[in-house]
Amino acid sequence: MIWIGLAIVVVTFWLIYKNYEARLVLCLSGIVMALIGQYVCGSNVTLSTAVDAFIKQLVNGGLVPTIVTVMGFGYVMTFTKCSDHLVNSLVKPLKYVPAIVIPGAVLITWVLNIVLPSAAGIAAAVGVLLVPALIALKVRPVMAASAVFAGTWGSVVSPGLMFNPQIADIAFKAKEIGAPDAMIVIMQEFLPCAIGALVVAAVLALICMFLKEGVGSTQLSSAGDALEGGLAEETKKDFKVNPIYAVVPVVPLVLLVLASKQVGVLPTKVFSVPVCMLIGTAIGLMVAIINKQKIGDCSKRFCRGAGDGFCDVVILISAAALFAAGMKSIGLTGALVDSMKGSQSVAMFAAAAGPFVMAAISGSGNAAALAFNEAITPHAADFGLTIVQLGAVAQIAAGLGRTMSPVAGGVIILAGLAGVNPMEIAKRTAIPVIVALVVTTFCMFMF
């Protein structure tokens, strides 16, 4: 039964790699394993139990409100152009300090990805400004796109990323933390991730110097020449940044930090993630009124974002829960836990390598990280680790793996903007993210 379970898991992730619908694949695989476990193994985890696991995530009071409000808020920021003001306010200074343009582009994208936690979305929003601007400074188009792509994993420390609320919920149920608060997880993983971001920026800058693709490079492709004369011209147009509008997207994040237990300026119970996101959305509605935009359309954008969050994120989490229940039913979870018991190094390697490789191959490590966190992370104490440590490493690895994938949505967008091959971008980000994975994983278990 263990070997049958492993075969089903391998087929599951192969189908996800081949771009079959991840939610459907995870659900079907979980159902098959649950049926085998119930009728062949006589497991206590039946098909009914697995379906209950799916349903519980659909109405999870810690996960669902957080995810749908964050997504709704993000849609409002795009509608009101507040995100454009924030991006432009951070991008423009780079033009005046050529020496830091490559690491600066990485770090700016990384920080913005915390506020707007969508890799593809931030690649488009920042890329349309930064790629032409860097090319205008004679940076090779492939390096310009690589600098932006290398920063598209900042969402790993965002309260809107599905994994942070998931890990907090698991840790709370295990009584490891006092509340199912995603900010508790984020505060523990922020410093290691920030160090990882600096590592990515520094290593990519060194690669840029070695390949001589930085500022002043004359080795421009025909696509780069076209961009320099075309899209780059767009960045020369005066975009009047309204500092008030630029601050709006950051307001919920600031409130969450001030309300975290580590800071304690605001009451944690009052300023939860949904509350802070709704406050930001209310400010966005006021911006819409000032800009003479239809407030009804702005409200619809929030609802659309919330709906997309439920469809794309919550149901994926639910599918992963059903899949994990199937693994438990067939006995695979117990076997994996037993194989890792007493060995921190094995657990650390599995948490980092599994989601990382899956994300690098498929362009999304969500399914792998979610499944790992549902099945293995609750048993972190058996390996001498905390749930936050193990779960955070899995989701950070997924984010980093995606940042070297040639089939990720973000790299395809950036490749189109720069007129280069996505594989060439992935080649340049591979070494920086692998180094960052090692450093960040080490820091997570040391701090």
Disulfide bonds with the S-S distance in Angstrom:
none
